[in-house]
Amino acid sequence: TGVSIWQRGPTLYAAVQTLDTRYEIATDGLTLDEWTHVVLLWDGSTLTLLENGNVEASVSSVSSSVEDDDNSEIYLGQPNHMRTGNGRFDMDSLALYDYVLSQDNIVYLMNNEV
């Protein structure tokens, strides 16, 4: 079980894998070779992907069992089980929160150095 986010060309993918189900979302909005602020939110029931402060994709009814699993993993880039040609990306900064940010919080963080 775990949470992953990865890029393949202009497509950004995110997924939550529970013990029995995989929830995946994707967006084709990335402009290659341009800085993009990306946020993945998971509140225990909805997985949401934001680019530059805007909601681009979401899926509801995601099980909250991942947070209760001590073996959960977080992947950035290519998960170990995937052997496909995923894109490379540079990361300026990374922040992990143990609570869900509001869209206003996200836009503030995007426009101000943390």
N, C-alpha and C positions, 0 to 999 in steps of 0.2 A: 504494500500500500504506500501511497505517497502523493506528492504534488510535483508536477514538472512543467517547465516552460521552455520552448525551443523555437528556432527560426529555420525556415527552409525557403530561400529566396525572399520574395516580398511577403510571405505568409508567416504569421506568428501563431504558434499553437500553445495551448495550455491544457493541462489535464489533471484530474484528481482520480486516483485509483483507490477504490476501497477494497475490502476483502473479496467482494463478489461482482463489482460493477466498475466500469471505466466511464468517466464523464469527460468529454473533450470539446473544446471550442477552438475556433480559428478565425483569423481576420487577414485579409489580403491588403491591408492599408499601408504597410511599411514602404517607405521610400528608401531604396538602397543607398548607401553612402551618405546618409543624413541622420543626425542625432534625433532620436525618438525617445520620449519619456514613456516607459511601459510600467503598468501596475497590474498585478494579479491579486484580486481580492477573493477570499473564500471565507464566508461567515458561518460555515457549518451546514448551509443549505443551498447557497447560490454561489456559483463560480463566475466571476466577472473579470473581463480583460479590458483595460483602458489604455489608450494611446494618446499621449499629449493632453491628458485630462478628460478625454471623451470616452464614454462607454462604447466599445466596438462590438462586443459579443458577450453573451452570458447564457448560462443554463441553470435552471432551478431544480429543486428536489435532489440535490447532491447529498448523499448520506454523510453524517457527521462522524462515522466510525473511524476515519483516518486519525483524527486528533486523539482518540483513545488508544491507539495502537503504538506501543513502544518501538516497533520496528519500522515506522513510517520514515520515508526519505524525501528529500527535496532535491530535484535535479534542475540545473541550469545548463542549457545546451542539449547535448545528446544523452538520453538515458542509456545505461549500460546494455540493456536488452535490444536497443535499436542499432542496426548496422547500416543505416542509410546515409546518404550524403547531405547531412544537415549543414546549414550555412554557419559561417564563423561570424562572431560579433565581438565588438569591444564594449566593455562595461565601464562606465565612469564611476558609478557608485552603486551600492546595494544596501537596502535597509529592510529589515524584517521586523514586523510588529506582531504582538500577540493579541491584537484587537483590530477590528475593522475600521479603516479610516473613512470619513465621509468624502464625497466628491469635492467639497470645498477644501478639506484638508489636503487632498491630493493635488489640487491645482495650486494651493499655497506652496507645498513642498516642491512642486515642479518649477515654480517661478522664483524660489528663494533657496539659497544654499542652506543645507542642513548642517 
